[in-house]
Amino acid sequence: MKYDVIIVGAGPGGIFSAYELVKKKPDLKIAVFEAGNELKKRKCPIDGDKVKSCINCKTCAIMNGFGGAGAFSDGKYNITNDFGGTLYEYIGKEKAIKLMEYVDQINVEYGGQDTKMFSTAGSSFKKVCMQNKLTLLEASVRHLGTDINYVVLENLYNLLKDKMDFFFNEPVQKVEIIDGGYRVSTGKQQAEGTKCIISVGRSGSKWMEDVCKDLAIPTKSNRVDIGVRVEIPAVIFEHITDELYESKIVYRTEKFEDKVRTFCMNPHGIVVNENTNGIVTVNGHSFEDPSKKTNNTNFALLVAKHFSEPFKDSNGYGESIARLSNMLGGGVIVQRFGDLERGRRSTKQRIEEGTVRPTLNATPGDLSLVLPKRILDGIIEMIYALDKIAPGMANDDTLLYGVEVKFYNMEVELDENLETNHKGLYVIGDGSGVTHSLSHASASGVYVADHIVNEYHS
Ligand SMILES: Cc1cc2nc3c(=O)[nH]c(=O)nc-3n(C[C@H](O)[C@H](O)[C@H](O)COP(=O)(O)OP(=O)(O)OC[C@H]3O[C@@H](n4cnc5c(N)ncnc54)[C@H](O)[C@@H]3O)c2cc1C
């Protein structure tokens, strides 16, 4: 099996590089290897009835398969250099924004035409944040919603499937350097490509580390974000979410001067489990379809933890905290803010007596037994700071789910073409450590595809 380009991973990074390659150079022979299933076969067995919690499937239907980790996400494509990755450090700010806008056009063309773009530009809310020691980060965001995001992916798959070879349920085990390119092996078969684009996302982070070791590609790693997912009645944040949909608000704590930020806001959404390498953490999403909207809004409050020498395993630190919550709660723990403040665990009864109906079936417990004091203090300070711009945020019945961990892949050393120290071997998307979002990952895919096409033409 010989190809011009082999793509490893069919998340947004892989999909958008495939899209751009066939668009700009349709004669290229391309193979896409994906650890998970094709889109329509992706089905998480948790049905809330027979299967109530994660059963650790061989490949996680939520994280793996066509569409990647983003397939059932809220589909928020943020166009900004302020968060979501550091692609601009490699390709420049202007280019990064242009590529994110290009990705947006494609999403609109392939099913997102009726969705809305929100923007912080000119928002009066910026001043209100400033007056309360909060910073609102600048961004435009296209909210596709979980349902339309799926439609866009379906349309892109239909477009691509006859123009290249897709190999599903075939995790690449090994990447080798051969004469004139790269050989990938899946255990079932081998394929050779002149160029190889690796886009394995967060779920492929451990595998990516092994590849970097095998091929002597330098890496670095030093960050993990740890926190909780907050669930409140949607009305409390409505004045903000109606205008901006998603607002990224940053607070600097008085006690430790740590940065706490809001992340992944889901108005009228649901809280969900996320499984990363067998560790169950929490996440959230929402639907465009009005019939699927809930009365709650959820978002994460995360504290960034940077480590310096000699400690290198920031993800290991995050995993240990998540494991502790899994050990105590059998999965995700939920606690009322009032119970946390009173130093007592939440119970099923206390949650039931509260005014906020949880959208995730989590175990009532005590997050102070899980989260390090410094992180917990930061989250509590942030809740009170947000209460000033959204009164009701610090109510006793506000629900906190833990833990939410944002793992960062180790950063792969790449040049301005997102190429490794081996010519023709590119690493893009979240698996590179450069991006942490749908828009940045997709943009990195387009960028590398354009680079490859230009090389053929030069
Ligand atoms: C529940 C949830 C909600 C989210 N919501 C948002 C949001 O609203 N907005 C936003 O910007 N971001 C969101 N994110 C993050 C976003 O999904 C990621 O940033 C994005 O998907 C990264 O794209 P990627 O292509 O780099 O990696 P991924 O999407 O992770 O795709 C990588 C693919 O590679 C495959 N793979 C891994 N290892 C191998 C291997 N060895 N061989 C072959 N294939 C392999 C995986 O199966 C996967 O399909 C969310 C994430 C989750 C989990």
The ligand as an SDF file (V2000), in Angstrom:
LIG
                    3D

 53 58  0  0  0  0  0  0  0  0999 V2000
  -16.8830   16.4840   25.1700 C   0  0  0  0  0  0  0  0  0  0  0  0
  -15.9410   17.4470   24.4750 C   0  0  0  0  0  0  0  0  0  0  0  0
  -16.4040   18.6940   24.1260 C   0  0  0  0  0  0  0  0  0  0  0  0
  -15.5590   19.5990   23.4550 C   0  0  0  0  0  0  0  0  0  0  0  0
  -16.0770   20.8020   23.0590 N   0  0  0  0  0  0  0  0  0  0  0  0
  -15.3200   21.6420   22.3500 C   0  0  0  0  0  0  0  0  0  0  0  0
  -15.8470   22.8450   21.8200 C   0  0  0  0  0  0  0  0  0  0  0  0
  -17.0390   23.1270   21.9140 O   0  0  0  0  0  0  0  0  0  0  0  0
  -14.9960   23.7040   21.1720 N   0  0  0  0  0  0  0  0  0  0  0  0
  -13.6810   23.4210   20.9940 C   0  0  0  0  0  0  0  0  0  0  0  0
  -12.9680   24.2330   20.3930 O   0  0  0  0  0  0  0  0  0  0  0  0
  -13.1500   22.2600   21.4510 N   0  0  0  0  0  0  0  0  0  0  0  0
  -13.9380   21.3660   22.1120 C   0  0  0  0  0  0  0  0  0  0  0  0
  -13.4050   20.1870   22.5570 N   0  0  0  0  0  0  0  0  0  0  0  0
  -11.9980   19.8990   22.2160 C   0  0  0  0  0  0  0  0  0  0  0  0
  -11.9270   19.4710   20.7520 C   0  0  0  0  0  0  0  0  0  0  0  0
  -12.7970   18.3930   20.5320 O   0  0  0  0  0  0  0  0  0  0  0  0
  -10.4850   19.1450   20.3810 C   0  0  0  0  0  0  0  0  0  0  0  0
   -9.6870   20.2670   20.6350 O   0  0  0  0  0  0  0  0  0  0  0  0
  -10.3760   18.7340   18.9220 C   0  0  0  0  0  0  0  0  0  0  0  0
  -11.2130   17.6490   18.6300 O   0  0  0  0  0  0  0  0  0  0  0  0
   -8.9240   18.4010   18.5660 C   0  0  0  0  0  0  0  0  0  0  0  0
   -8.8740   17.9030   17.2610 O   0  0  0  0  0  0  0  0  0  0  0  0
   -7.7170   16.8980   16.8070 P   0  0  0  0  0  0  0  0  0  0  0  0
   -8.0210   16.5090   15.4060 O   0  0  0  0  0  0  0  0  0  0  0  0
   -6.4250   17.4780   17.1230 O   0  0  0  0  0  0  0  0  0  0  0  0
   -7.8600   15.6210   17.7730 O   0  0  0  0  0  0  0  0  0  0  0  0
   -9.0670   14.6500   18.0760 P   0  0  0  0  0  0  0  0  0  0  0  0
  -10.3550   15.3040   17.7970 O   0  0  0  0  0  0  0  0  0  0  0  0
   -8.8350   14.0980   19.4230 O   0  0  0  0  0  0  0  0  0  0  0  0
   -8.9120   13.5020   16.9920 O   0  0  0  0  0  0  0  0  0  0  0  0
   -7.8370   12.6050   17.0120 C   0  0  0  0  0  0  0  0  0  0  0  0
   -8.2780   11.2970   16.3790 C   0  0  0  0  0  0  0  0  0  0  0  0
   -7.1150   10.4660   16.2650 O   0  0  0  0  0  0  0  0  0  0  0  0
   -7.4700    9.1310   16.5860 C   0  0  0  0  0  0  0  0  0  0  0  0
   -6.2680    8.4190   17.0460 N   0  0  0  0  0  0  0  0  0  0  0  0
   -5.6360    8.5280   18.2290 C   0  0  0  0  0  0  0  0  0  0  0  0
   -4.5390    7.7330   18.2460 N   0  0  0  0  0  0  0  0  0  0  0  0
   -4.5190    7.1020   17.0520 C   0  0  0  0  0  0  0  0  0  0  0  0
   -3.6470    6.1420   16.4650 C   0  0  0  0  0  0  0  0  0  0  0  0
   -2.5670    5.6770   17.1070 N   0  0  0  0  0  0  0  0  0  0  0  0
   -3.9260    5.6950   15.2180 N   0  0  0  0  0  0  0  0  0  0  0  0
   -5.0120    6.1560   14.5230 C   0  0  0  0  0  0  0  0  0  0  0  0
   -5.8750    7.0610   15.0510 N   0  0  0  0  0  0  0  0  0  0  0  0
   -5.6120    7.5280   16.2890 C   0  0  0  0  0  0  0  0  0  0  0  0
   -8.5310    9.2620   17.6500 C   0  0  0  0  0  0  0  0  0  0  0  0
   -9.3430    8.1070   17.6580 O   0  0  0  0  0  0  0  0  0  0  0  0
   -9.2820   10.5240   17.2130 C   0  0  0  0  0  0  0  0  0  0  0  0
  -10.4170   10.2130   16.4330 O   0  0  0  0  0  0  0  0  0  0  0  0
  -14.2180   19.2570   23.1940 C   0  0  0  0  0  0  0  0  0  0  0  0
  -13.7300   17.9920   23.5900 C   0  0  0  0  0  0  0  0  0  0  0  0
  -14.5800   17.0840   24.2000 C   0  0  0  0  0  0  0  0  0  0  0  0
  -14.0560   15.7290   24.5720 C   0  0  0  0  0  0  0  0  0  0  0  0
  1  2  1  0
  2  3  1  0
  2 52  2  0
  3  4  2  0
  4  5  1  0
  4 50  1  0
  5  6  2  0
  6  7  1  0
  6 13  1  0
  7  8  2  0
  7  9  1  0
  9 10  1  0
 10 11  2  0
 10 12  1  0
 12 13  2  0
 13 14  1  0
 14 15  1  0
 14 50  1  0
 15 16  1  0
 16 17  1  0
 16 18  1  0
 18 19  1  0
 18 20  1  0
 20 21  1  0
 20 22  1  0
 22 23  1  0
 23 24  1  0
 24 25  2  0
 24 26  1  0
 24 27  1  0
 27 28  1  0
 28 29  2  0
 28 30  1  0
 28 31  1  0
 31 32  1  0
 32 33  1  0
 33 34  1  0
 33 48  1  0
 34 35  1  0
 35 36  1  0
 35 46  1  0
 36 37  1  0
 36 45  1  0
 37 38  2  0
 38 39  1  0
 39 40  1  0
 39 45  2  0
 40 41  1  0
 40 42  2  0
 42 43  1  0
 43 44  2  0
 44 45  1  0
 46 47  1  0
 46 48  1  0
 48 49  1  0
 50 51  2  0
 51 52  1  0
 52 53  1  0
M  END
$$$$
